[in-house]
Amino acid sequence: MDNLHTQLAQALNIQNFSAEDQAEIFAQLGENILKQMIIDVSDKVPQAERERFRQLIKAGSFEDVVAFLEPIVTDLDFVIKEASQKTISEFKAVVG
């Protein structure tokens, strides 16, 4: 496990979990962050682009969704940061 994973595991208080469990938690957190971000920006996507947006969401690629949203959402980095912080805070509240 690299230093970033170690730091994140410690921040989430899951450092004593198995590497497999940590990987699963990280994957789920990433998915939840993507979902939160989509909720936060969906009203900013023009009606003409919504079908393409839905297709990208369905495909599940964070990078593709971000690339699609970058020209539409001027504060996307902030939105991603806020979604990340909210998701991590919710996780910490559950795990303790």
Long-range contacts (C-beta under 8 A, 24 or more apart in sequence): 11-88, 12-88, 12-91, 12-92, 12-95, 13-92, 13-95, 13-96, 14-95, 25-91, 29-87, 29-88, 29-91, 30-62, 31-60, 32-87, 32-90, 32-91, 33-80, 33-83, 33-84, 33-87, 34-60, 34-62, 34-65, 34-83, 36-83, 36-86, 36-87, 37-65, 37-79, 37-80, 37-83, 38-65, 40-79, 40-82, 40-83, 41-69, 41-72, 41-73, 41-76, 41-79, 44-72, 44-73, 45-69, 45-72, 46-72
